[in-house]
Every structure is written in C-alpha cells, then in structure tokens.
Amino acid sequence: MIRIDARELYLVLELTPRSQNILLVGKHGIGKSEIISHFYRDRQNLPVIPFFLGQMSDPGDLIGLLHKDEKTGRSMFLPPYWWPEPDRPVVLFLDELNRARPEILQAVQDLTLNKTLAGKALPPGSIVIAAVNGGEEYQLTELDPALVSRFNVYEFAPTVEDWLLWAADRDIDSRVLTFIQQHPEYLDGDNPDADAAIATAGLIKTPDRRAWVKVADFVRDRTKLEDIHFKLIAGMVGSRASIAFRQSLATQRGLSPEQLLLQYSKHSKQLKDLEIQDFASLNERVLLWLNAGRCPENKAENARKNLLKYLQYLAKAKQLEAIAHFSSLVQGPKFSDAMAFVAESMELIDFLSEYLEAIQI
C-alpha cells in the first residue's frame, strides 16, 4: 500500500480526477477528515458531506426513504436531507467504511461505480472519498474486493512534523507544541501501563492528535497547572502521557520565537543557559512560527536582523550543530514559507551559504 503524509495528501486530492474515488487507510484522530474538509471547502469551494457509516443502522440514512408516487403508483426513494441541488457538485466523505453494515455497503457499491444512489445521479463533478480505520484494535467489517477495486487506496500516515506545522498554523499552546517536539512518541502513542481493570474493560486511553488539541485548548488560559488539571489531562491523553507532559513543563526552558526575533536584546542573555537539545527545539519553534506567518509585517525586518544575531551567537559559541540543524530544517520543503522569509535578507543567505561552504571544506 502506498504511504503518504499530509503534504502528499493535499497533492493527491488536487491531482486525482474527480471521476476517481479515493480510499484512505489510517488510525483515528490523525486528521483525515480535517484535511479533506479544508482542501475542498476552503480551496475548491465545494461542500463536504460527511457520513459516519459505522453509526448508520439503515440504508435509508444514506439513500433516503422509500415512498409511493401517488400519480404513477410506483415506489421511489425520496431525496435524503443532504441531496445536493442540480449542477452543484459535492464531496461525499464516507468515514468508517469498514465498520458499515453489509446493507450500507451495498448502497455504497452503486455510489462508487456510477455516482448514483437509488437511481438518482449526483451532480457532475461530485467526488467520493472514503476512509477506513486500520489496526487490530478496531471492530471491522471485511470489505468486498470488488468495492475496494473502485478506489485509489493510500495509507495516510502524517508525520510528527506535519502535526507541528498544522499546530503552529493554528497557534496551538506553545507548551503542548514544545512537548511534542521533544517527545514525539506521545503524539500517537500506546499506553502499555494502563490500569489493568480499565484495560480489561476495553477502555485503554491513548494519546492522539485530536486529544492534544483538547489539551492545548484546556491549558491555553491557565499559566499555572495544579494536580486536578493534570488529572483532567490524563482523561484526554492517558495517564502516561499526562505524567510525561507534567515532567516536561518542569524542565521546559529557553526563549519563545517572539522573544528571540522581536526582543532579542532583552532576552539574549538566556541563550547562555541552553544546551544543544534546547537550541534544536528553539530552531524548530522559530521556523514553525515563521512558517505560520506569525511575524507581524511591520516587524519582519527587525526579526530578520535578530535571527542573524542569533545565528552569529551560535557560531561564536561554537554551537555548530545547532546552526547545521537550523540550516537543514529551513531548506526542507515543509518550511518553504519560512525559507521565503529568510531569503528576504541577503545577510542571512550569505551567512548560511558561508557556513555550508565552511563545513564542506
């Protein structure tokens, strides 16, 4: 199965002809539905109609109810509540496809082959996308190979960097962002230390990307977190992840991107207390911040000057690994917007170029 990350999923959605169907395989809570909604609603101006097939008990939920036409005496299906207007294409997102009842899947067969339901054709240009949960922890229905053959199938496996970019773009609380940077294993983690009684009941709580957004929203307006707060966080991401998050907060240190780039002279003394792992974390947070367009336009020039001062400090302090780390990140395709910001300063470009030349000699 072909594996794609978040950036590649956007390209798949963009390049796939509308006549073809897409099937995404992946764990719950990794952003499948959000990317699909964002791409089609915001970029293509197409309405996205989600169906959670695993929750449907009757095909009528999808195709509408059977009705007798009083004029002809024939039976027909009434258009369901979601049926689009003529000439108004839609995106049907069929989530939990492999948890659907067999009778629901039968209705999906015609939809994927002919873009029709109960004899009614969807408007031209309509798109069908489905998603399935993969893994032994799910109660699944085996899909008919004939149905699978009607989809282009991809395993959606977004990277930690994908989530960090997404989170920075949405101004997720910096404490959560820094924790996931330093402990990426907790972004989509299992919980082997779950309480035995809870595990027996099938209620093992593990962290996922959706859950960390809940945590970020919860702590956003709380500068000081107490015991009860971490108990609530444990309910969101599991006890093990909550304990690790608490320990991380006790050791998190360093400057914020705003302090480094907008108030360098005021906060630069803190740099001497940092170690290589702290610089690596700071580098990534700075680039995430720039990539998300967080720098005010009227302060951009000053931010570039302060970024140069920071890199010059690293060179003077012989933190060459930190410079190499920054240079490697900023040249990556996922930080293209941050690179565009850096490229506006010839001094920054010259510094990075001279550094790269020096280490190649």
QUIJO-V148794 format. One record per backbone hydrogen bond with DSSP energy under -0.5 kcal/mol. NH is the residue of the N-H (numbers start at 1). CO is the residue of the C=O. If there is no record, write none. Layout:
BEGIN
((NH & CO) (NH & CO))
END
This chain:
BEGIN
((2 & 153) (4 & 155) (9 & 5) (10 & 6) (11 & 7) (12 & 8) (13 & 9) (14 & 10) (15 & 11) (16 & 12) (20 & 17) (21 & 150) (22 & 128) (23 & 152) (24 & 130) (25 & 154) (26 & 132) (30 & 27) (35 & 31) (36 & 32) (37 & 33) (38 & 34) (39 & 35) (40 & 36) (41 & 37) (42 & 37) (42 & 38) (43 & 38) (43 & 39) (44 & 39) (46 & 40) (47 & 89) (49 & 47) (49 & 91) (50 & 48) (51 & 93) (53 & 51) (53 & 95) (55 & 52) (56 & 53) (61 & 58) (62 & 59) (63 & 59) (64 & 60) (67 & 76) (69 & 67) (69 & 74) (70 & 68) (73 & 69) (76 & 67) (78 & 65) (78 & 76) (83 & 80) (88 & 85) (89 & 87) (91 & 47) (92 & 90) (92 & 127) (93 & 49) (93 & 91) (94 & 92) (94 & 129) (95 & 51) (95 & 93) (97 & 94) (97 & 131) (99 & 96) (100 & 97) (104 & 101) (105 & 101) (106 & 102) (107 & 103) (108 & 104) (109 & 105) (110 & 106) (111 & 107) (112 & 108) (113 & 109) (114 & 110) (115 & 110) (115 & 111) (116 & 110) (117 & 120) (120 & 117) (122 & 115) (126 & 123) (127 & 90) (129 & 92) (129 & 127) (130 & 22) (131 & 94) (132 & 24) (134 & 26) (138 & 135) (140 & 138) (141 & 98) (147 & 144) (148 & 144) (149 & 145) (150 & 147) (151 & 148) (152 & 21) (153 & 151) (154 & 23) (155 & 2) (156 & 25) (156 & 154) (157 & 4) (157 & 155) (163 & 159) (164 & 160) (165 & 161) (166 & 162) (167 & 163) (168 & 164) (169 & 165) (170 & 166) (171 & 168) (172 & 167) (176 & 173) (177 & 173) (178 & 174) (179 & 175) (180 & 176) (181 & 177) (182 & 178) (183 & 179) (186 & 183) (187 & 184) (188 & 184) (189 & 186) (194 & 191) (199 & 195) (200 & 196) (201 & 197) (202 & 199) (203 & 198) (205 & 203) (206 & 204) (209 & 29) (210 & 29) (212 & 208) (213 & 209) (214 & 210) (215 & 211) (216 & 212) (217 & 213) (218 & 214) (219 & 215) (220 & 216) (222 & 219) (223 & 221) (230 & 226) (231 & 227) (232 & 228) (233 & 229) (234 & 230) (235 & 231) (236 & 232) (236 & 233) (237 & 233) (238 & 234) (242 & 238) (243 & 239) (244 & 240) (245 & 241) (246 & 242) (247 & 243) (248 & 244) (249 & 245) (250 & 246) (251 & 247) (251 & 248) (252 & 248) (260 & 256) (261 & 257) (262 & 258) (263 & 258) (263 & 259) (266 & 263) (267 & 263) (268 & 264) (270 & 267) (271 & 268) (272 & 269) (273 & 270) (274 & 271) (278 & 275) (279 & 275) (280 & 276) (281 & 277) (282 & 278) (283 & 279) (284 & 280) (285 & 281) (286 & 282) (287 & 283) (288 & 284) (289 & 285) (290 & 286) (291 & 287) (292 & 288) (293 & 290) (294 & 289) (299 & 296) (300 & 297) (303 & 299) (304 & 300) (305 & 301) (306 & 302) (307 & 303) (308 & 304) (309 & 305) (310 & 306) (311 & 307) (312 & 308) (313 & 309) (314 & 310) (315 & 311) (316 & 312) (317 & 313) (318 & 315) (319 & 314) (320 & 318) (323 & 319) (324 & 320) (325 & 321) (326 & 322) (327 & 323) (328 & 324) (329 & 325) (330 & 326) (331 & 327) (332 & 329) (335 & 332) (336 & 333) (339 & 335) (340 & 336) (341 & 337) (342 & 338) (343 & 339) (344 & 340) (344 & 341) (345 & 342) (346 & 344) (349 & 345) (350 & 346) (351 & 347) (352 & 348) (353 & 349) (354 & 350) (355 & 351) (356 & 352) (357 & 353) (358 & 354) (359 & 355) (360 & 356) (361 & 357))
END
